[in-house]
Amino acid sequence: MDFLGGIYLVAVALAGAVGRALLMGLPDSLRVRLEAKAPPSLERGWIWLHAASVGELLLVAGLLGKLLETSRRIHITTGTQAGLELLKIRLSLWDDASGRLTGGGFPLDDQWGLESFFETPPGVFIALETEIWPNLFRELESRNIPVCILNGRLTNRTMESAFKPMLRRAASRMSLVAARDAESADRFRSLGAPNVVLGGNLKAELPPPPALHDGWKTLEAGWRGAPIIVAGNMVEGEEELILTAWKQAGEKFPDLRLIIAPRKPGRFDAVARLLDNEGLSYKRASGAWPLDLSQWRETQILLLDTMGELASVYSLGQVALVGGGWRWHGGHNPLEPLRWGTPALIGPGYTNFEDLVLPLLEAGCLQVTDAQNIAENIQRLLSGADPNNWKPNPVKLPECFQGCLQKTWEYLIPFLNQDCGAGRKTSNTLPNTRHQATGRQGFFHT
């Protein structure tokens, strides 16, 4: 073990000890990790599918459809409270009464955290969007359990990290990396990952989202004839920007309604206070849904403070604003509204989604606008829309987005078919070394 590895072990050992001593006083985001346990009903060779938080969980549906066909037990882990809330909503839909799908928190990267997950060894570990935990990967490798990274992505920031030697060692333990773009594939290869392929971005082939509850029909009836903007995945500072643009666009379209969805659940209350301070008439999607149409007619804004509904709500808008690119540099997935045929505007900061955005721009499916011109572009798009006869038609996506799920699945199949008991340690006891990585995401997460 090198110097950096030793520092990591000492640091996370201390963090783990302190965390468990203060468990009841810690925020939910840390308690998710500290309290994570594998279900005792797991069968040897179960599939461990890990999605760091909400964004990664939204990728799960298509892959799960194929994994459930293997007849293996599947346990999904996530590392945030928001992720657990979404799991509670989606697990029964994904499981479809098979009884083979469970979900829960992702453990700390230490002896006590991982212990229950190896009492009955998994047959394969699959992580979405690249989570790298040094101790977990070491334990998986020592038991000959494949480590598969799907939709893998690495950024320049990670490549320039001071912990790059540890990242190289972790990469060498990956059995499969199905990278989402060519640049990430090259970076994984440069780190020494032994089996890197180009799978494509799974976000390009997500299955249809679940239907909205019946309360949305009342909202639609109350807002009939009024154009609707759906502003999704707003990061801090963008709500104020969107409210300003909404008011400006409303000068030409006085009945204009707005559905606004902050990216992080922890900001729901802050955005509600902002709407209160602005004196706006709004309702919260987490609250009561009136059956009286007049109440909806008097409502200007719906604050979408629920989990897992945004992808479906985009179908109601005549214009979609996809956040993360006006007050941040990363952006968010523009395909969610485009699948419904809802015209979408994004900000210039779309670094994390270049592999999606650039082909969409080239195909004329998407528009980038700076903050100063949002209202003008909303007005332009609404001028060609009739909210009384709004029937969105899905956008024909570029050919480069087709076949990503099937290609990734074909790369994954050999690792699902390995003998679940071959080459494992006879003892399931982890080394007596206490260490943990804290926080919502992997020691290296990009």
N, C-alpha and C positions, 0 to 999 in steps of 0.2 A: 504494500500500500504506500502511495506517495504522500508527500507533505500535505497537498491540498485535500486528499482523501482523509487524512488524519484529522485535519481541521474540521472538515464536514462532520465526521463522526462525533467529535467532542462537542461541537456547537449544537448539533441536533439532539444529542443526548441531554444536554442541559435544558434545551427548549422543551423536550418531552417531559422531563421531570417536573419542571415548573408548571407546564400546562396541566398535567394531571393533578398537581397539588391545588391548583386554582380553578378546577373544572367548572364549578357552579358560577363563578364570577366572570367567565370568559364570554365573549360574544358568540352568537350562534354560528358564525362562519368558522370559528375554530372548534367549537364543540362538535360540529358535524364530523370532523376528522378524528377527534379524540374518542368519540363514542361509536365509531364505525365497527361493525362486526359482520362476519359472513354468516348467512343463515345455516343452522345446523343440519338442515335437510338436503344440502348439496350432495350430489353424487360425484364420485371420482371421475375426473375428466371434464368437469363442468367448464363452460366458457365464461371467462371473465372479460366483460366489455366495459371499458372505462371512458366516460365523457366528463370532462372537467367541470363544466357548468352548463347553463342554459343553451348557449350557442352550439356547443358540441352535441348536446342531447337532441337538438333539432335535426341532427344528421342521422340519428339512430334508426328512424322508422324503416327506411328502405333496406338497410343492412339486416335489421332484425327479421324482416320478412323472409330472408334467405336463411339466416341462422336458425330460425325455428324449424325449418324443414329438416335440419340435421337430427332432430329428436333428442338433442342434448339439453341439459339444464343450462340456463343462462342467467347470470347475475350481473346487473348493471350497477356501476358505482359512479358517484358524482361527488365533487368536493366542496359544494356550496349549499347554503340553505335554500337559495332560489332554485338550484338544481333539484333538490329533494322535493320541493313543492311541485315542480313540473313533473317529476317522476310519479308522484301520487296521482296526478291527473291522468297521465298517459299510460301507466303500466297496464291497467285493465284493457285499454284499447289495443295496445300492442300485443298483449298476451292472448287475446281472443279465446279465453277459457281453456287454454292448453294446460295451465297449471305448471308450466316449465320456466316461467319468467319471474324473477324477483329483482328487487332493487334496493339500494341503500347508500350509505356514506362510503367515501373512499378513505382507507385507513392512513394513519400516520406512517411515515417511512421508518419505523423502528420495530424492535423485537415484539413489543406488546401489541402494537397496532396491527402487524402483519400476521401474528400467530394464528388467529382464527381462520384466516384466508388460506392457510396451508395445512390445517388439520385434515381437510379433505382436499388434496391437491387439484388445482385446475388443470385442464388439458391444454389451454392456450390463453394468453393474455393479449387483448386487443385494445389499443388506445387510439382515440380519435384526436386529430389535430395536434399531436405531438406533445405528450407529457412524458417527462423523463425523471424517474426517481432512482437514484443510485443504488440504494439498498434493495429495493424491490427487484430491480433488474438483475442484481447479483444473485438474489435468491431464486429467481425464475431460471436463470442460466444454470445454476448449480443443480437444479432438478430436471434439466433438459426440457423445460417448458418453453415453447416458442413465444417470443415477444414480437408482436406485429403492430406496426404503426400504419394506420390508414388515414388517408387525406393529409398525409404528413406535410408539415410546413416548417421551414427554418428561415429566420430573418438574418440580415447582416448584423443586427444588434447582438444576436446570440452568438454569431460566428466570431464577433470581436470581444466576447466575454473573457474576463480574467480566468474563468473556470473552464476554459476550453479543453485542457487536458482531461478533466473529469467527463466532459461531454464526449470526447473521443472514446473513452473507455465505455461509456454507456452505449454509444453508437455501435461499437464492436459487438455488443450483446444483442443487438436487434436481429431477429430472424428474417424479418421482412419490413421494408419501408415502401409503401405505395404512396409516392409523393403526389401532391395535388397539382404541382406545376414544375416545369423543367428547371427553373432556378433552384427550387427547394431540393429537387433530385440531385442536382450537381453539388449542393452544399452537404447533403447527407453522404454522398460518395467521398467528398473531400475530407470528411470526418472519419472515414473508414468503415461506414456501414457496409456489410458484406453483400447485401442483396437488396438493391434499390431499383424500383421500377416506376414508371410514370402511370399512375392510375387515373389521374384527372380529378377534378373537384366534385365531390359527391353532392355539393350544394346545387349543382346543375341538374340533378335528377332526383329531387326529393318527391315522395309520393304526395298526393293531394292532402292538405291538412284536414283535421276533423271539422265536422259541421258546427256552426255556431248554435248556441242554445236559443230557445224560442223567444226569449226577450228581445233578441235582435230584430225579429220581425216587427215588433211594436215600434222600435226605434225607426226602422225603415219606413213604416207607414207614417209616423209622425213627421219625419224629415222628407217625405216624398215631395219632389219638385224643387228641393233645395240642393245645390251642389255640395259635395262633401270632399274635404281634404283629409287624407289619412297620413299623419306624420308619425313614422315609426322609428324605434331605436334611437331616440334623441339622447345625446350625451349632455352633460352639464353645460349650461350656457346656451344650448340650442333652443330650448323651449321659449326663452325670451325672444330669440331671433324669429322663430316660427310664428309666435303670437303677433309680432310686428308685421310680418309679411301677410298673415291672415287678415289683419285689420286693413292693411293697404289694399289687398285684393278685394276685400269686402266693399270698398268704395264703388266698385263696378258691379259686384254681385252681393247685394245687401243681405240675401238669405244664406250666405255661405256658412256652412257648418264645418267643424273641425273635430277629428278624433286624434288625440295625441297620446303617444305611448313612450314614456321614458325607458331607456335601455335597462337601467338597474332598478330592481324593486326597492332598494334602500332609498331611492329618491322620489318615490310616489307621493309621500306626504309633503315633501318640499315643493313639488310642482302643484299640489293642491293648494298650498298656502300662496303660491304665486298667483294662481287663478283667483283666489279670494281677494288678494290685494289689488288685483286688476278690476275687481267688481264685475266679473264675468259670470254668466249663468251657465253652470256646468253640473254634470253628474259624474259619479265615479262608477266604473264598471263593476267594482267589487261590492257596491251597495245594492239597494233595492232597485228593481227595474219596474217603473210605473206601467200600468196597463192603460192608463188614461193618455190618449194621443196628445191632448192639449199640453200635458206636462212636457212631452218631448218637443212640441212645437216651440215652447218657450225656452228650451235648452239650446244654447249655442255650441257647447263643447262637451265631448265625452272624454274623460280622462281614463285611458285604458290601463288600469292598475291591476290587471290579472295576468296570469301566466299562460302562455301557449296559444293565445287567440289571435295574435297580430297577423300571422300569415293568412288566416281566413278573413280577417277584417279588411285587408287590402282590397278584397273583391267589391266592397261597398263604395269605394272612392272613385271620383272622376279624376283625381290627381293624387299621386303618392309622393311624399317627401321621405327619402330614406336617409336617416341621420348618421352621425359619426364622421361626416366629412366637412362640416362647417366650423366646428369648434374643436376638432380633433383631426388627426392625420390618417386614421385607420379606415374609416367607413364601415358600412355593413352591407349585407347581401341584397343587391338590387333585383334579384330574380324573383323574390317573393311577390311583389306587385305585378311584375311583368307576366307571370304565369296566368294571371287573371285578365290580362289585357289592359291593366290600369297604367296610364302613362306615368313615368317616374322621373323625378328630379333628384340628383345627388350633388353633394358638395365636392370641391376639388381635392379634398384629402381622402383618397380612396386607396391608399397604399396596400392595405391588407387584402384588397379584393381586385387587384390589377388583373389577375388571370380571368376574372369574370367581366370586369368593366370594359377592358380594352376591346375584346371581341364584340361586346354589345354596342359600344360606341361606333365601331367600324360598320356594324350592320344597321345602324340608325335606330336601334331599339331604346336608346337611353340618352339622357341629356345631363351634362354637368353644368351647374350654374353657381356663380359666386353668391355670397350672402346678400349683396346689394340688389341683385336682380331676381330674387326668389319670387317676390310679389308679381313682377312683370311677367314672368314665365308661367305662374299660376293662372293669371288672367288670360294669357294666350291660349293655354291648354283648355281652359274652361269655355272659351269662346266657341270651340268646336264640339262641345259636349252637351247633350240634352239629358238632364237628370231625370226627366219623366220617362225617357225611353232608354235608360242606360243598360246596355247588355254588353259587358266587356267580352272581348274575344282574345284568347291567349295569343301571345306574340310568338311567331315562329323563331325559335332560338337558333343561333349558329350551329352548324354541324359539329363543331369541336366540343360542344357540350353533351353530345349524345353518346351513350354507351359507357359512361364512367362507372356506374354501379356494377354492371356486368363484368367489365374489365378488372375492377378491383376484386370482385368476388372470385374470379378465376385465379387470380394471384394468391388469394387467401386459402382456397380449398386444400392444397397439399398440407398446410399446417393444421387444418381441422381434422385431417384423416390420419395424423400420426397416432401411434400407439400411446394412449394416455398414461400408461404405467412404465413406459420404457425409459431406462436410464435415470430414474429418479433416485434421490437419496432414500435409504430405508427408514431413516428417522425424519420426522417432520418438525423436529425442534430447531428453532432458529438459533444462530450463534448468540451467546450471551453478551451482546453489545447493544446498549441502548442508544438509539439515535433516531431523530425525527427531522423532517422538513416541514416547516410551518407555512401557513398561507393558503390561498384558495387554489393554487395551481402548482404544477410540477416544479421541481428544482430548476429545471430548464423548461420553460413553457413560452412559445412564441405565438 
